[in-house]
């Protein structure tokens, strides 16, 4: 049991009774003492009985729950058990020791009952991001557990938490390698369904690559043959590569970042040297579509999160509508639109309504062919629906 207890206000224990892993600051009645950010605290009902144990933090979400079992200590064994469970799941879905796909998410926060922690694996390197002070404070236990669970498969651990921890916590983290095996050699390449990518975990976005679109990129390959394809917000060109392998007539990759275009060109040349079907443009998406002279048979819209907070949801949906409507206007009749939102605060209903409105704005007849989501290495805790962040639709636009 933790030395620090937090007692909830009357009626504020209902979400914990349903095993939701967050305690909001407004639900707290009193604390036995003043916890430091990152401390392990016990949550008690108004009547004083144990509800949960988790990491305390300053902010709207005051506690991220680690366990609902009063007998489970948050120690080294805890992290080894949790990470072991996560590893076995990835093994069961065929992502461990897979020679054709060597990039996957090993830890997905609440989805793996480790809120505040993300770990992606690229070949033999694990890239770790801590999103809470508690996980940062426990980072050595996490590193030890990763080495114990993965064994010789793991040659290096890179902690990339500079941009993910609360700024006001004053932790001053530095992105760095925290473990290198004696036989480790730095090779920044990984495979996805046989194609080779160059994830840049030191300077790139997130952990260096967006592994969550793996199955949706494979779907593009099925539809790409003979088509003129436009991949908006291409980042490292993932969708572009699968379209090329699927036999696309031409592929245009667009991103506002010059660095992203460099990465895309590198990945295309690595897999399809000298292939003149591909071209890439460093340009704003709206500007590109507004001035496009090329019509496309297949378009991909995979923008960054327009809405990270509920307060900006309304404006974000306007942006999504405008983007989708413009894309529908430049798709050839009978063409396909792969459209996504990775904003957690945009619900599936919001997303579909937005697409409906965009279709009416574009005056196009539209049918839904596929409803897409994140893959199995991004599991959704059934008690934490917020974890279902990736939403996608494949549309036929007439």
C-alpha positions in Angstrom: 0.0 0.0 0.0 1.2 3.5 -0.8 2.0 5.9 2.1 -0.1 8.6 0.3 -3.8 8.2 0.0 -6.3 10.2 -2.1 -10.0 10.2 -1.1 -12.6 10.9 -3.7 -15.7 13.0 -3.3 -19.1 11.2 -2.9 -20.2 9.6 -6.2 -16.9 10.2 -7.9 -15.8 6.6 -7.7 -18.1 5.4 -10.5 -15.6 5.5 -13.3 -13.1 3.6 -11.2 -15.7 1.0 -10.4 -15.9 0.6 -14.2 -12.1 0.3 -14.3 -11.5 3.6 -16.2 -7.7 4.3 -15.6 -7.9 8.0 -15.0 -8.8 10.1 -11.9 -9.6 13.7 -12.6 -8.5 16.5 -10.2 -12.1 17.6 -9.7 -13.0 14.2 -8.2 -10.6 14.6 -5.3 -11.9 15.4 -1.8 -8.7 15.3 0.2 -5.2 13.8 0.3 -3.4 12.3 3.3 -0.3 14.4 2.5 0.9 16.5 -0.4 2.2 14.1 -3.1 5.1 15.0 -5.4 4.4 14.6 -9.1 5.2 11.0 -10.1 4.5 9.5 -6.6 2.6 6.3 -6.4 -0.7 7.0 -4.5 -3.7 4.9 -3.4 -7.2 6.0 -4.4 -9.9 5.5 -1.7 -13.6 5.8 -1.9 -15.5 8.3 0.3 -16.1 5.4 2.7 -12.3 4.7 2.8 -12.1 1.4 0.8 -9.4 0.8 -1.7 -10.2 1.5 -5.4 -6.9 1.8 -7.3 -3.2 2.7 -7.2 -1.4 4.9 -9.7 1.0 7.7 -10.5 0.1 11.2 -9.3 0.5 14.1 -11.6 -0.4 17.8 -11.7 -3.2 18.7 -14.1 -6.7 17.7 -15.1 -5.8 14.0 -15.0 -4.5 13.8 -11.5 -3.8 10.0 -11.3 -3.1 7.5 -14.0 -4.1 4.1 -12.6 -1.5 1.3 -12.7 -3.5 -1.4 -10.9 -6.9 -2.0 -9.3 -5.4 -4.8 -7.1 -4.6 -3.6 -3.6 -2.0 -6.4 -3.2 0.0 -5.4 -6.4 3.0 -3.3 -5.6 4.4 -1.0 -8.3 7.9 -2.5 -8.3 10.3 -4.2 -10.7 8.2 -7.3 -10.8 5.2 -5.2 -11.8 6.9 -3.8 -14.8 8.4 -7.1 -15.8 4.9 -8.7 -15.7 3.2 -6.0 -17.6 5.8 -5.7 -20.3 5.9 -9.5 -20.5 2.1 -9.5 -21.2 2.5 -6.9 -23.9 5.4 -8.8 -25.5 3.3 -12.1 -25.6 0.5 -10.2 -27.3 2.8 -9.0 -30.1 4.1 -12.5 -30.4 0.6 -13.9 -30.7 -0.3 -11.5 -33.5 2.9 -12.4 -35.4 5.0 -9.3 -34.9 7.9 -10.8 -33.0 10.6 -12.6 -34.9 8.9 -11.7 -38.2 11.5 -11.3 -40.9 9.2 -9.3 -43.2 7.9 -6.8 -40.5 10.5 -5.6 -37.9 8.8 -2.5 -36.7 5.9 -2.6 -34.2 4.6 -1.0 -31.0 5.5 -3.0 -27.9 3.8 -0.8 -25.3 0.7 1.3 -26.0 -0.1 3.2 -22.7 -3.5 2.4 -21.3 -4.0 -0.3 -23.9 -1.3 -2.4 -22.2 -2.2 -1.2 -18.6 0.9 1.0 -18.6 -0.5 4.6 -18.9 2.0 7.2 -19.8 4.4 4.8 -21.6 5.0 4.1 -25.3 7.6 1.8 -26.7 8.2 1.1 -30.3 10.6 -1.6 -31.6 12.7 -1.1 -34.8 14.7 -4.2 -35.6 16.7 -4.6 -32.4 16.3 -1.1 -31.0 13.5 -0.1 -28.6 12.5 3.6 -28.6 10.8 4.6 -25.3 8.7 7.7 -24.7 7.5 8.5 -21.2 4.4 10.8 -21.1 4.0 11.1 -17.4 6.4 12.0 -14.6 5.7 8.7 -12.9 6.9 6.7 -15.9 10.0 8.9 -16.2 10.8 8.3 -12.5 10.4 4.5 -13.1 12.4 4.5 -16.3 15.2 2.3 -15.0 12.7 -0.4 -13.9 11.2 -0.2 -17.4 14.6 -0.5 -19.1 15.4 -3.5 -16.9 12.1 -5.1 -17.7 12.6 -4.6 -21.4 16.0 -6.3 -21.3 14.6 -9.2 -19.2 11.6 -9.8 -21.4 13.1 -9.3 -24.9 16.5 -11.0 -24.1 18.9 -11.1 -27.0 16.3 -9.6 -29.4 17.1 -6.2 -27.8 20.4 -4.6 -28.6 19.6 -0.9 -27.7 17.2 1.3 -25.9 16.7 4.9 -26.8 14.7 7.2 -24.5 13.0 9.9 -26.4 11.1 11.8 -23.8 12.3 15.4 -24.2 9.1 16.4 -26.0 6.5 14.2 -24.2 6.9 15.1 -20.5 5.1 18.0 -18.8 7.3 21.1 -19.3 6.4 22.5 -15.8 7.7 19.4 -14.1 11.2 20.7 -14.5 12.7 17.3 -15.3 14.9 18.5 -18.2 15.1 15.1 -19.9 17.7 14.6 -22.6 17.0 12.2 -25.5 19.7 9.6 -25.4 20.6 5.9 -25.6 20.3 4.4 -22.2 21.4 0.9 -23.2 23.7 -0.5 -25.9 24.6 -4.2 -26.1 28.3 -5.0 -26.7 27.4 -6.4 -30.2 25.0 -3.5 -31.1 25.5 -1.7 -34.4 23.5 1.4 -35.3 21.4 0.5 -38.4 18.4 2.8 -38.7 16.3 0.6 -41.0 13.3 -1.6 -40.4 10.9 -3.6 -42.6 7.2 -3.4 -43.0 5.7 -6.2 -45.0 8.9 -6.6 -46.9 9.5 -2.9 -47.7 12.5 -1.1 -46.0 12.1 2.2 -44.1 14.5 4.4 -42.3 13.0 5.5 -39.0 14.7 8.5 -37.5 14.1 8.1 -33.8 16.7 10.8 -32.9 15.3 13.7 -35.0 12.0 12.4 -36.5 8.4 12.8 -35.3 7.1 10.6 -32.5 9.4 7.6 -32.3 10.6 8.0 -35.9 7.9 6.2 -37.8 4.1 5.8 -37.7 3.7 2.1 -37.1 -0.1 2.4 -36.5 -0.9 2.6 -40.3 0.8 -0.7 -41.1 -2.4 -2.6 -42.1 -3.9 0.4 -43.8 -0.8 0.8 -45.9 -1.1 -2.8 -47.0 -4.7 -2.1 -48.1 -3.5 0.7 -50.4 -1.3 -1.9 -52.2 -4.4 -3.9 -53.1 -6.1 -0.9 -54.7 -3.2 0.9 -56.4 -2.7 -1.0 -59.6 -2.8 1.3 -62.7 -3.9 4.3 -60.5 -2.7 7.9 -60.2 -2.1 8.3 -56.5 -1.6 11.3 -54.3 -0.3 10.8 -50.7 -1.0 14.0 -48.7 0.9 14.6 -45.4 3.2 11.8 -46.6 5.9 12.1 -43.8 8.2 9.2 -44.6 6.2 8.1 -47.7 4.7 4.9 -46.2 1.5 4.9 -48.3 3.5 5.9 -51.4 5.8 2.9 -51.2 2.9 0.5 -50.9 1.1 2.2 -53.8 4.3 1.9 -55.9 4.6 -1.8 -55.1 1.0 -2.3 -55.9 1.6 -1.1 -59.5 0.4 2.5 -59.4 0.8 4.5 -62.6 2.2 7.5 -60.8 2.6 8.5 -57.1 2.8 12.1 -55.8 3.9 12.6 -52.2 3.1 15.9 -50.5 4.2 17.3 -47.2 4.9 20.8 -45.9 8.2 19.6 -44.3 11.3 19.6 -46.5 12.8 17.0 -44.1 9.7 14.7 -44.6 10.2 15.0 -48.4 13.9 14.1 -48.0 12.9 11.0 -46.0 10.2 10.0 -48.5 12.6 10.3 -51.5 15.2 8.3 -49.5 12.8 5.5 -48.8 11.5 5.4 -52.4 15.0 5.2 -53.8 16.0 2.5 -51.2 13.1 0.3 -52.4 12.6 1.4 -56.0 15.9 2.7 -57.3 15.5 4.9 -60.4 11.7 4.5 -60.4 10.4 7.6 -62.3 6.7 7.0 -61.3 7.3 8.9 -58.1 7.6 12.6 -57.4 7.5 14.5 -54.1 6.6 18.1 -53.3 7.3 20.2 -50.2 4.1 22.2 -50.1 1.1 23.0 -47.9 -1.7 20.5 -48.5 -4.4 23.1 -49.0 -2.2 25.1 -51.4 -1.3 22.0 -53.3 -4.8 20.9 -53.8 -6.1 24.4 -54.6 -3.6 24.6 -57.5 -3.5 21.0 -58.6 -3.7 20.4 -62.3 -3.4 16.6 -62.0 -6.5 14.6 -61.3 -6.1 11.5 -59.1 -7.7 8.1 -59.0 -6.6 7.5 -55.4 -5.9 10.0 -52.6 -4.6 9.5 -49.1 -5.4 12.1 -46.4 -3.5 11.3 -43.2 -3.0 14.7 -41.5 -1.5 15.3 -38.1 -3.9 15.7 -35.2 -5.9 18.8 -35.9 -7.4 18.6 -32.4 -5.5 17.6 -29.3 -8.0 19.1 -26.9 -11.8 19.3 -26.8 -11.6 23.1 -26.7 -10.4 23.2 -30.3 -12.6 20.4 -31.6 -15.0 22.6 -33.5 -12.3 24.4 -35.5 -10.5 21.1 -36.1 -13.6 19.6 -37.6 -13.9 22.6 -39.9 -10.3 21.9 -41.1 -11.1 18.3 -41.7 -14.2 19.1 -43.7 -12.4 21.6 -45.9 -9.6 19.2 -46.5 -11.8 16.3 -47.4 -14.1 18.4 -49.6 -11.2 19.7 -51.5 -9.8 16.2 -52.0 -13.1 15.0 -53.3 -13.2 17.7 -55.8 -10.0 16.6 -57.5 -10.6 12.9 -57.5 -11.7 11.4 -60.7 -15.2 9.9 -60.7 -15.0 6.4 -59.4 -11.8 7.2 -57.5 -10.9 6.3 -54.0 -10.2 8.4 -50.9 -8.4 6.9 -47.9 -9.1 9.5 -45.2 -8.0 9.5 -41.6 -8.1 11.3 -38.3 -5.6 10.5 -35.5 -7.2 13.1 -33.1 -8.3 11.3 -29.9 -11.0 13.9 -29.2 -12.6 13.3 -32.6 -15.1 10.5 -32.2 -16.0 8.0 -34.9 -19.4 9.7 -35.1 -17.8 13.2 -35.4 -15.5 11.8 -38.1 -18.2 10.2 -40.2 -20.4 13.3 -39.9 -17.5 15.4 -41.0 -17.0 13.2 -44.1 -20.8 13.4 -44.9 -20.7 17.2 -44.7 -17.5 17.3 -46.9 -19.2 15.1 -49.5 -22.2 17.5 -49.7 -19.9 20.5 -50.0 -18.0 18.8 -52.9 -21.3 17.8 -54.5 -20.1 14.2 -54.9 -21.8 10.9 -54.5 -19.8 8.8 -51.9 -19.9 5.2 -50.7 -18.0 3.7 -47.7 -16.0 0.6 -48.7 -13.9 0.1 -45.5 -13.9 1.4 -41.9 -10.4 1.5 -40.6 -8.7 1.6 -37.2 -5.4 1.0 -35.5 -3.7 -2.5 -35.6 -3.5 -5.1 -32.8 -0.2 -3.7 -31.5 -2.2 -0.6 -30.5 -4.8 -2.5 -28.3 -7.7 -0.6 -26.9 -8.4 -1.1 -23.2 -12.2 -1.8 -23.2 -12.6 0.4 -20.1 -10.7 3.3 -21.9 -12.4 4.0 -25.2 -10.2 7.1 -25.6 -7.5 4.8 -26.7 -9.3 4.2 -30.0 -7.7 7.3 -31.5 -7.1 6.3 -35.2 -10.2 6.5 -37.4 -10.3 5.9 -41.1 -12.6 5.4 -44.1 -12.0 4.2 -47.6 -14.5 6.0 -49.8 -15.6 5.5 -53.4 -16.2 9.0 -54.8 -18.5 9.2 -57.9 
